[in-house]
Amino acid sequence: MKRISFLLLSQLMVVSVMAQCSICTKTAAQIGQEAGKGFNAGIIYLAAMPFAIAGYVAIKWWKQEKQ
């Protein structure tokens, strides 16, 4: 449980994450600096749920195998 808490907190403390592919980077550059930051935040937001689900499944599987 401590490791999970640490991982979640470390993910929340990330200051600047670039999550754009090359096409998205060009699009964000064309729409401006502030809109580009919002675009990047949206990509991170949309990616969070699949990673959370995969992490949950992995932890459940790991605990099951450990028993």
GUFIKE-714351 format. One record per atom (N, C-alpha, C): x, y, z. Coordinates in steps of 0.001 Angstrom, whole numbers, padded with zeros to 6 digits, always signed. Example, Ala and Ser with C-alpha at 12.3 -4.5 7.8 and 13.67 -1.06 7.14 Angstrom:
BEGIN
+013190-005690+007800 +012300-004500+007800 +013200-003300+007800 +012850-002250+007080 +013670-001060+007140 +012900+000030+007870 
This chain:
BEGIN
+000824-001196+000000 +000000+000000+000000 +000867+001258+000000 +002013+001182+000683 +002902+002337+000714 +003463+002632-000677 +003762+001578-001416 +004306+001767-002760 +003273+002396-003686 +002040+001954-003557 +000978+002511-004397 +000788+003990-004082 +000770+004313-002801 +000623+005710-002399 +001777+006547-002932 +002985+006006-002829 +004152+006722-003339 +004055+006952-004841 +003652+005929-005571 +003531+006063-007020 +002476+007095-007404 +001341+007068-006719 +000291+008044-007022 +000743+009458-006710 +001384+009647-005576 +001861+010981-005217 +002951+011462-006164 +003835+010565-006574 +004894+010976-007493 +004317+011368-008855 +003232+010733-009269 +002598+011099-010530 +001910+012455-010438 +001370+012772-009282 +000700+014049-009106 +001680+015214-009004 +002918+014930-008659 +003906+015979-008445 +004692+016338-009702 +004383+015723-010810 +005083+016008-012055 +004744+017429-012498 +005765+018228-012734 +005557+019626-013076 +005241+019802-014553 +006087+019275-015392 +005910+019470-016826 +006087+018140-017549 +005047+017710-018223 +005098+016454-018960 +004697+016746-020399 +005504+016298-021319 +005188+016479-022731 +004616+015165-023253 +003322+015169-023555 +002658+013933-023947 +002125+014000-025365 +002748+014785-026186 +002217+014978-027527 +003049+014227-028558 +002341+013659-029521 +003035+013076-030661 +003481+014219-031583 +004183+013915-032620 +004696+014969-033490 +003577+015746-034187 +002520+015080-034567 +001399+015758-035218 +000690+016674-034228 +000484+016182-033014 -000172+016996-031991 +000690+018198-031605 +002010+018025-031606 +002911+019134-031287 +002787+020235-032330 +002730+019874-033601 +002566+020871-034664 +001230+021588-034540 +000170+020852-034228 -001152+021451-034058 -001152+022408-032880 -000556+021988-031767 -000504+022837-030573 +000324+024091-030830 +001382+023977-031620 +002208+025140-031935 +001438+026141-032793 +000561+025662-033633 -000212+026545-034500 -001322+027269-033753 -001856+026666-032691 -002979+027295-031999 -002543+028205-030864 -001267+028248-030549 -000773+029178-029545 -000255+028493-028293 +000448+029280-027477 +001110+028742-026300 +000125+028253-025232 -000838+029086-024868 -001787+028714-023814 -002680+027553-024249 -003163+027606-025456 -003994+026522-025957 -003185+025233-026069 -001922+025345-026401 -001048+024172-026475 -000871+023518-025119 -000751+024340-024067 -000640+023797-022712 -001924+023073-022321 -003053+023651-022675 -004332+022999-022396 -004490+021706-023175 -004026+021722-024416 -004061+020529-025261 -003246+019403-024632 -002051+019749-024134 -001177+018773-023495 -001817+018240-022215 -002436+019106-021431 -003110+018681-020200 -004267+017730-020526 -004964+017982-021619 -006056+017105-022034 -005562+015721-022410 -004419+015656-023056 -003842+014357-023423 -003476+013578-022168 -002862+014251-021201 -002508+013599-019939 -003761+013118-019222 -004795+013953-019199 -006055+013612-018538 -006691+012370-019172 -006708+012318-020487 -007305+011177-021177 -006477+009899-021012 -005179+010030-020835 -004321+008861-020681 -004351+008320-019259 -004787+009101-018290 -004737+008683-016890 -005634+007478-016612 -006828+007461-017134 -007763+006382-016821 -007301+005020-017349 -006855+004881-018590 -006368+003560-019025 -005184+003064-018190 -004278+003985-017812 -003155+003583-016977 -003619+003176-015587 -004604+003872-015042 -005146+003520-013730 -005808+002141-013774 -006553+001873-014811 -007212+000572-014946 -006174-000537-015096 -005175-000321-015936 -004123-001319-016123 -003360-001552-014822 -003102-000488-014074 -002427-000621-012790 -003256-001404-011791 -004549-001145-011765 -005454-001865-010869 -005475-003354-011204 -005591-003669-012465 -005597-005076-012892 -004260-005733-012558 -003164-005040-012776 -001838-005597-012484 -001664-005866-010993 -002133-004958-010161 -002011-005145-008713 -002857-006318-008251 -004089-006421-008767 -004950-007548-008411 -004324-008867-008851 -003769-008893-010050 -003127-010101-010559 -001911-010463-009713 -001097-009456-009366 +000102-009672-008560 -000259-010220-007188 -001281-009659-006557 -001720-010142-005248 -002255-011575-005341 -002970-011887-006402 -003505-013229-006605 -002364-014239-006780 -001354-013867-007554 -000211-014750-007776 +000620-014922-006506 +000653-013895-005680 +001437-013932-004457 +000848-014929-003462 -000475-015099-003478 -001123-016037-002571 -000881-017414-003070 
